[in-house]
Amino acid sequence: MGISNALAGGIMLMAMVYVILGIPGLVDTSAGVSGAATRRYEADNDALKTSINITALSLVSGNTVISANITNGGNTKLWEYSKFTVIATYDANVTNSRVRTTEEVTYGGISSSTPAAGRWVLHAFDPSTDPYVDPQVVNPGEQFTIRIKPQLPIYSSNPSVHVAVSTPNGVVATRGGAF
């Protein structure tokens, strides 16, 4: 009887040691899941607070460059321009034929000049507020202009152009028309 009690006590002691040693792993896993859930909530919250609208679309520089005026209609500041995605669909002039073309153009920086082919630049900020409040940051309610130069020339006669702009957190604005 004494041996069985000692054996049962030893088994219970081993079980308790096993449970105690396993608790840090459970805490680490719980903290990891909690951290991931927090990051997901923050990303969703940022997306809900972000809104952009393309208010005007035009062709400039002899119909070689697309200009888009974009308004920040949300509650977040926009500033990570290199993480924006810009896609242009347009009627390209390919050996004097109209060919509908879609391309993702890459960020070319902040510039007042015409971008290189296949690039977009942040051309202008809202002149009424940018020099005074957060230079080169688009605050809620402010507007900015991007210029897009597609890889191929734009068809000269009544071309159709469509632009989609996506922020780093996935909020998208689109606009298109014939020019």
Number of C-alpha atoms within 10 A of each C-alpha: 6 7 8 9 10 11 12 12 12 12 12 12 12 12 12 12 11 11 11 11 11 11 11 11 11 11 11 11 12 12 12 12 12 12 12 12 12 12 12 12 12 12 14 14 12 17 18 14 15 21 20 21 19 21 14 13 23 16 17 14 10 8 17 19 21 22 23 24 19 22 22 20 16 19 15 17 16 20 15 10 16 15 13 18 18 22 19 22 17 26 24 23 18 14 7 9 10 17 14 16 17 16 15 18 19 20 19 18 14 17 14 12 10 17 22 15 17 17 19 28 25 23 20 17 21 19 11 10 14 18 11 8 11 12 12 16 17 22 22 18 15 20 23 20 19 21 26 30 25 26 16 16 16 27 20 15 12 11 18 17 23 17 23 17 22 16 21 16 15 15 17 18 18 18 15 17 13 13 13
